[in-house]
Amino acid sequence: MASILRSHPAGQVPQSAQPARADKTLYSLQALRFIAAALVVISHIRNEVGLTPFGSSGVDIFFVISGFIIYYVTRDGAPQFFTRRLIRIVPLYWLGTLALAAIALKAPGMLNHTSLDADKLLGSLFFIPVWNESIQYHMPLLTLGWSLNYEILFYLVFFIALKISHQHRLLISSLLLVSLTAVHPYAAPESALAFWSDAYVVEFIYGMLLAQLLSSTRFIEHARLPMLAAAAGLALYTWALLPDTGLVTQEMALDKWVRVVVIGLPSTALVVLTLACEQAFRKLGQPAKATIDFLGELSYPIYIFHIYVMGAVKRLGALQFSLPVYTAIVFAATLTVAAAVYVLYEKPVRAFLSRHLLHGKGGNKDKGRHHPPQAAMPLAS
């Protein structure tokens, strides 16, 4: 993070600050990423047991974080931007998609709402929204991957903006996204354009605007709120979105243009409040920070695979237990699977691809730079 360099003469980081690579991680956002993924898990657990869904706002948090991070990490340049983003997203998503395709072919009875055809498989692999007639919505083979279609769209729009002007990337990408939403009323409901032009893309703009504002004011470096403030903000955010509270109804959440206001703006406020506690997170001991960082990294596999872990747990009879016990079982199983997938597959594959696709093509000059964590996905996330 540039703030670490600015705080010392001539940009020199003292030896005591080395290894400072870990200190460049935004621990507050890593914690929030994990919480956002947990909210999505809770939403699907409640839906599974017949309760009013709650927690889908995790996707809105993810979109805001994604807009923030993508703008923030490119403030000093963006070498091989799109390649980096694909390395971040594709390996895990393709693993899940191809695994589901194999199950759909060999044991379709194991899947509730998943059918396989060539168009759906290719659309899923290449992030092209495919209309699902049975649910009347665009849904890839890997169900929660629908939000990744928005992520890839945002990356592509931002990449175009970077190519036009790095200095004006916020303005250009925002104009492109807003222009896209303008065509939504004229797009056929089942078309990919109707999906891409939906209001969700506005939440990426929220994140970018936030990054611009906080970078220009050095907010993260100067804010000194205790972590208790973030906890209180999360509690208020959660309470406001509870179905019993009635402040945000299901109808409001389903109307995308209403959603990006009544959920998107509070999600943005939660990101601000969390970042205001970054310095408090940095004062934690190294084991605590390492744990937070690890949990943040698990948010992507948690998000992608939890619904299938839930299905396996359900088949083993876990629904016979009380809701708290069932919830604990789902979370324990999901964390175990996510940790195994991250450690054994995602992390080494990303490192391999980075070495061969980045460092061999001018990436060496960026080799030592540690970027803050990326927003892996959404609601889905």
C-alpha positions as CSV (number, residue, x, y, z in Angstrom):
1,M,0.0,0.0,0.0
2,A,1.4,3.4,-1.0
3,S,0.6,4.7,2.5
4,I,3.4,2.6,4.0
5,L,5.9,4.2,1.6
6,R,4.6,7.7,2.1
7,S,5.1,7.5,5.8
8,H,8.9,7.3,5.6
9,P,11.5,9.6,4.1
10,A,12.4,9.1,0.5
11,G,9.9,6.3,0.3
12,Q,12.2,4.0,2.3
13,V,10.6,1.3,4.4
14,P,12.8,0.6,7.5
15,Q,14.1,-2.9,8.0
16,S,11.7,-3.3,11.0
17,A,8.8,-3.0,8.6
18,Q,10.2,-5.9,6.5
19,P,8.6,-8.2,5.8
20,A,6.0,-5.6,5.2
21,R,4.3,-7.5,2.4
22,A,1.8,-8.9,4.8
23,D,1.1,-5.4,6.1
24,K,-0.1,-4.3,2.7
25,T,-3.1,-6.5,3.0
26,L,-6.3,-4.8,3.9
27,Y,-7.3,-7.0,6.8
28,S,-10.5,-5.1,7.4
29,L,-11.7,-6.0,3.9
30,Q,-10.5,-9.6,4.2
31,A,-12.7,-9.9,7.3
32,L,-15.6,-8.3,5.5
33,R,-15.2,-10.7,2.6
34,F,-15.5,-13.6,4.9
35,I,-18.6,-12.1,6.6
36,A,-20.2,-11.4,3.2
37,A,-19.7,-15.1,2.2
38,A,-21.1,-16.2,5.6
39,L,-24.2,-14.0,4.9
40,V,-24.8,-15.8,1.7
41,V,-24.5,-19.2,3.3
42,I,-27.0,-18.1,6.0
43,S,-29.4,-17.0,3.2
44,H,-29.3,-20.4,1.6
45,I,-29.6,-22.2,4.9
46,R,-32.8,-20.2,5.8
47,N,-34.2,-20.9,2.3
48,E,-33.4,-24.6,2.7
49,V,-35.5,-24.9,5.9
50,G,-38.4,-22.8,4.6
51,L,-37.6,-19.5,6.3
52,T,-37.6,-16.1,4.6
53,P,-34.2,-15.7,2.9
54,F,-31.9,-13.3,4.7
55,G,-28.2,-12.7,3.9
56,S,-28.3,-12.3,0.1
57,S,-26.9,-8.8,0.7
58,G,-23.5,-10.5,0.8
59,V,-23.5,-10.2,-2.9
60,D,-24.0,-6.5,-2.8
61,I,-21.1,-6.2,-0.3
62,F,-18.9,-8.2,-2.7
63,F,-19.8,-6.0,-5.7
64,V,-18.9,-2.9,-3.7
65,I,-15.6,-4.4,-2.5
66,S,-14.8,-5.5,-6.0
67,G,-15.3,-2.0,-7.4
68,F,-13.2,-0.6,-4.6
69,I,-10.3,-3.0,-4.9
70,I,-10.1,-2.9,-8.7
71,Y,-9.8,0.9,-8.7
72,Y,-7.6,1.0,-5.6
73,V,-4.9,-1.5,-6.8
74,T,-4.6,0.2,-10.2
75,R,-3.9,3.6,-8.9
76,D,-0.2,3.3,-9.6
77,G,-0.6,1.3,-12.8
78,A,-2.2,-1.9,-14.1
79,P,0.3,-4.3,-15.7
80,Q,-1.5,-7.2,-17.3
81,F,-4.7,-6.2,-15.6
82,F,-7.2,-8.6,-17.3
83,T,-4.8,-11.6,-17.2
84,R,-4.5,-11.1,-13.4
85,R,-8.2,-11.0,-12.9
86,L,-8.7,-14.1,-15.0
87,I,-6.1,-16.0,-13.0
88,R,-8.0,-14.9,-9.9
89,I,-11.4,-16.1,-11.0
90,V,-11.1,-18.8,-13.6
91,P,-9.3,-21.8,-12.1
92,L,-11.7,-22.3,-9.2
93,Y,-14.8,-21.6,-11.2
94,W,-13.8,-23.9,-14.0
95,L,-13.0,-26.7,-11.5
96,G,-16.5,-26.4,-10.0
97,T,-18.2,-26.1,-13.4
98,L,-16.4,-29.1,-14.9
99,A,-17.0,-31.2,-11.8
100,L,-20.7,-30.4,-12.0
101,A,-20.8,-31.2,-15.7
102,A,-19.3,-34.6,-14.9
103,I,-21.9,-35.3,-12.2
104,A,-24.7,-34.1,-14.5
105,L,-23.5,-36.6,-17.1
106,K,-22.8,-39.6,-14.8
107,A,-25.2,-39.1,-11.9
108,P,-27.8,-36.5,-12.7
109,G,-30.0,-37.7,-9.9
110,M,-27.5,-36.1,-7.4
111,L,-28.4,-32.6,-8.7
112,N,-31.7,-31.0,-8.1
113,H,-32.0,-28.2,-10.7
114,T,-29.0,-28.8,-12.9
115,S,-29.3,-30.0,-16.5
116,L,-26.4,-30.1,-19.0
117,D,-26.3,-29.2,-22.7
118,A,-23.5,-27.8,-24.8
119,D,-24.8,-24.2,-24.8
120,K,-25.1,-24.1,-21.1
121,L,-21.6,-25.6,-20.5
122,L,-19.9,-23.2,-23.0
123,G,-21.8,-20.2,-21.7
124,S,-20.9,-21.2,-18.1
125,L,-17.2,-21.6,-18.9
126,F,-16.9,-18.4,-20.8
127,F,-19.1,-16.2,-18.5
128,I,-21.9,-15.7,-21.0
129,P,-25.3,-15.6,-19.3
130,V,-27.5,-18.4,-20.4
131,W,-31.3,-18.3,-19.9
132,N,-32.8,-21.0,-17.7
133,E,-36.4,-21.5,-18.8
134,S,-37.3,-23.5,-15.7
135,I,-36.5,-20.7,-13.2
136,Q,-37.0,-17.8,-15.7
137,Y,-33.5,-16.4,-15.0
138,H,-30.0,-16.5,-16.4
139,M,-28.2,-19.2,-14.5
140,P,-24.9,-21.0,-15.2
141,L,-24.2,-24.6,-14.6
142,L,-22.4,-23.7,-11.3
143,T,-25.4,-21.9,-9.8
144,L,-23.7,-19.2,-7.8
145,G,-21.5,-18.4,-10.7
146,W,-24.1,-16.0,-12.0
147,S,-22.5,-13.2,-10.0
148,L,-19.2,-13.9,-11.6
149,N,-20.7,-13.0,-15.0
150,Y,-21.1,-9.5,-13.5
151,E,-17.6,-9.6,-12.2
152,I,-16.1,-10.5,-15.6
153,L,-18.2,-7.8,-17.3
154,F,-16.9,-5.2,-14.8
155,Y,-13.3,-6.4,-15.4
156,L,-13.8,-6.1,-19.2
157,V,-15.3,-2.6,-18.9
158,F,-12.6,-1.5,-16.6
159,F,-9.9,-2.9,-18.9
160,I,-11.3,-0.9,-21.8
161,A,-11.3,2.2,-19.6
162,L,-7.7,1.6,-18.7
163,K,-6.7,1.3,-22.3
164,I,-8.4,4.6,-23.1
165,S,-7.0,6.5,-20.1
166,H,-5.6,5.3,-16.8
167,Q,-6.2,8.8,-15.3
168,H,-9.8,8.8,-16.2
169,R,-10.6,5.1,-15.7
170,L,-13.2,5.9,-13.1
171,L,-15.2,8.3,-15.3
172,I,-14.9,6.1,-18.4
173,S,-15.8,2.8,-16.8
174,S,-18.7,4.5,-14.9
175,L,-20.1,6.0,-18.1
176,L,-19.8,2.7,-19.9
177,L,-21.7,0.9,-17.1
178,V,-24.4,3.5,-16.8
179,S,-24.8,3.5,-20.6
180,L,-25.2,-0.3,-20.4
181,T,-28.1,0.0,-17.9
182,A,-29.8,2.5,-20.2
183,V,-30.4,-0.3,-22.8
184,H,-31.9,-2.7,-20.2
185,P,-35.6,-1.7,-20.9
186,Y,-35.1,-2.5,-24.5
187,A,-33.3,-5.9,-24.2
188,A,-35.2,-9.1,-24.5
189,P,-35.6,-10.6,-21.0
190,E,-33.9,-13.9,-21.9
191,S,-30.9,-12.2,-23.7
192,A,-27.4,-11.9,-22.2
193,L,-27.7,-8.2,-22.7
194,A,-30.7,-8.0,-20.3
195,F,-28.6,-9.7,-17.7
196,W,-25.4,-7.6,-18.2
197,S,-27.4,-4.3,-18.2
198,D,-29.2,-4.9,-15.0
199,A,-28.8,-2.5,-12.1
200,Y,-26.3,-4.6,-10.1
201,V,-23.5,-3.0,-12.1
202,V,-24.1,0.3,-10.3
203,E,-22.7,-1.3,-7.2
204,F,-19.3,-1.5,-8.8
205,I,-19.5,2.2,-9.4
206,Y,-20.2,2.7,-5.7
207,G,-17.0,0.9,-4.9
208,M,-14.9,2.8,-7.4
209,L,-16.2,6.2,-6.2
210,L,-15.4,5.1,-2.7
211,A,-11.8,4.1,-3.6
212,Q,-11.3,7.5,-5.3
213,L,-12.6,9.4,-2.3
214,L,-10.7,7.4,0.3
215,S,-7.4,7.4,-1.7
216,S,-7.5,11.2,-2.2
217,T,-8.1,11.8,1.5
218,R,-5.8,9.1,2.8
219,F,-8.8,8.0,4.9
220,I,-7.5,4.4,5.5
221,E,-4.2,5.8,6.9
222,H,-5.8,8.4,9.1
223,A,-9.0,6.7,10.4
224,R,-8.6,5.2,13.8
225,L,-11.9,3.7,14.7
226,P,-11.8,0.6,17.0
227,M,-13.0,-2.8,15.6
228,L,-15.9,-2.5,17.9
229,A,-17.2,0.2,15.6
230,A,-17.2,-2.2,12.6
231,A,-18.9,-4.8,14.7
232,A,-21.6,-2.3,15.7
233,G,-22.1,-1.2,12.1
234,L,-22.4,-4.8,11.0
235,A,-25.0,-5.5,13.7
236,L,-27.0,-2.4,12.6
237,Y,-26.7,-3.4,9.0
238,T,-27.9,-7.0,9.8
239,W,-30.7,-5.8,11.9
240,A,-32.0,-3.4,9.3
241,L,-32.1,-6.2,6.7
242,L,-33.8,-8.8,8.9
243,P,-37.1,-9.9,7.4
244,D,-38.8,-9.2,10.8
245,T,-37.6,-5.6,10.8
246,G,-39.6,-4.8,7.7
247,L,-37.2,-2.0,6.6
248,V,-36.3,-3.9,3.4
249,T,-39.0,-6.2,2.1
250,Q,-38.5,-9.1,-0.3
251,E,-40.2,-7.1,-3.0
252,M,-37.7,-4.3,-2.6
253,A,-34.8,-6.7,-2.7
254,L,-36.1,-8.3,-5.9
255,D,-36.5,-5.0,-7.7
256,K,-32.9,-4.4,-8.7
257,W,-33.1,-0.6,-9.0
258,V,-34.6,-0.4,-5.6
259,R,-32.1,-2.9,-4.3
260,V,-29.0,-1.0,-5.3
261,V,-30.3,1.9,-3.2
262,V,-31.8,0.2,-0.1
263,I,-29.1,-2.5,0.1
264,G,-26.3,-1.2,-2.2
265,L,-25.8,2.1,-0.4
266,P,-25.9,0.6,3.2
267,S,-23.4,-2.0,1.9
268,T,-21.2,0.8,0.7
269,A,-21.5,2.5,4.1
270,L,-20.5,-0.8,5.8
271,V,-17.4,-1.0,3.6
272,V,-16.4,2.6,4.6
273,L,-16.9,1.8,8.3
274,T,-14.9,-1.4,8.1
275,L,-12.0,0.4,6.3
276,A,-12.1,3.0,9.1
277,C,-11.0,0.2,11.4
278,E,-8.1,-0.9,9.3
279,Q,-5.4,0.5,11.6
280,A,-7.0,-1.3,14.5
281,F,-6.8,-4.6,12.5
282,R,-3.1,-3.9,11.8
283,K,-2.4,-3.7,15.5
284,L,-3.5,-7.3,16.0
285,G,-0.9,-10.0,16.6
286,Q,0.5,-11.8,13.5
287,P,-1.5,-15.1,14.2
288,A,-4.7,-13.1,14.3
289,K,-3.9,-11.2,11.1
290,A,-2.9,-14.4,9.4
291,T,-6.2,-16.1,10.4
292,I,-8.2,-13.1,9.1
293,D,-6.3,-13.1,5.8
294,F,-6.8,-16.8,5.4
295,L,-10.5,-16.6,6.1
296,G,-10.8,-13.8,3.6
297,E,-9.1,-16.0,0.9
298,L,-11.6,-18.7,1.8
299,S,-14.5,-16.5,0.9
300,Y,-14.4,-17.4,-2.8
301,P,-14.4,-21.2,-2.4
302,I,-17.0,-20.8,0.4
303,Y,-19.2,-18.8,-1.9
304,I,-18.8,-21.1,-4.9
305,F,-19.2,-24.5,-3.2
306,H,-21.3,-24.0,0.0
307,I,-24.6,-24.8,-1.7
308,Y,-23.3,-28.2,-2.8
309,V,-21.9,-28.9,0.6
310,M,-25.3,-28.1,2.0
311,G,-26.8,-30.7,-0.4
312,A,-24.3,-33.4,0.7
313,V,-25.0,-32.6,4.4
314,K,-28.7,-32.7,3.7
315,R,-28.4,-36.2,2.1
316,L,-26.6,-37.3,5.3
317,G,-29.7,-36.4,7.3
318,A,-28.5,-33.2,9.0
319,L,-31.9,-31.5,8.5
320,Q,-33.2,-33.7,11.3
321,F,-31.3,-31.5,13.8
322,S,-32.4,-28.1,15.1
323,L,-31.6,-25.1,13.0
324,P,-28.6,-24.0,15.1
325,V,-27.1,-27.5,14.9
326,Y,-27.8,-27.8,11.2
327,T,-26.2,-24.3,10.6
328,A,-23.1,-25.3,12.6
329,I,-22.7,-28.5,10.6
330,V,-23.1,-26.7,7.3
331,F,-20.5,-24.0,8.3
332,A,-18.0,-26.6,9.6
333,A,-18.3,-28.7,6.5
334,T,-18.2,-25.7,4.2
335,L,-15.1,-24.3,5.9
336,T,-13.4,-27.7,5.7
337,V,-14.1,-28.1,2.0
338,A,-13.2,-24.5,1.2
339,A,-9.9,-24.7,3.1
340,A,-9.0,-28.0,1.3
341,V,-9.8,-26.5,-2.1
342,Y,-7.9,-23.3,-1.4
343,V,-4.8,-25.0,0.0
344,L,-4.6,-28.0,-2.4
345,Y,-5.9,-26.4,-5.6
346,E,-6.7,-22.7,-5.8
347,K,-3.5,-21.3,-4.3
348,P,-1.0,-23.5,-6.1
349,V,-2.7,-23.2,-9.4
350,R,-2.9,-19.4,-9.2
351,A,0.8,-19.3,-8.2
352,F,1.6,-21.6,-11.2
353,L,-0.4,-19.5,-13.7
354,S,1.1,-16.2,-12.3
355,R,4.6,-17.5,-12.8
356,H,4.0,-18.6,-16.3
357,L,1.5,-16.0,-17.6
358,L,2.8,-12.9,-15.8
359,H,6.4,-13.2,-14.8
360,G,7.4,-14.5,-18.2
361,K,5.8,-11.5,-19.9
362,G,7.1,-8.5,-18.2
363,G,5.6,-9.5,-14.9
364,N,9.0,-9.7,-13.1
365,K,9.0,-6.0,-12.4
366,D,5.8,-6.5,-10.6
367,K,6.9,-9.7,-8.9
368,G,7.5,-8.4,-5.4
369,R,4.3,-6.3,-5.3
370,H,1.6,-7.6,-3.2
371,H,-1.9,-6.4,-4.2
372,P,-4.6,-6.1,-1.7
373,P,-7.1,-9.0,-1.8
374,Q,-9.5,-9.1,-4.7
375,A,-13.2,-9.3,-4.3
376,A,-13.7,-12.8,-5.5
377,M,-17.3,-12.7,-6.3
378,P,-20.7,-11.8,-5.1
379,L,-24.3,-13.2,-4.4
380,A,-24.4,-15.1,-5.5
381,S,-22.5,-13.3,-3.5
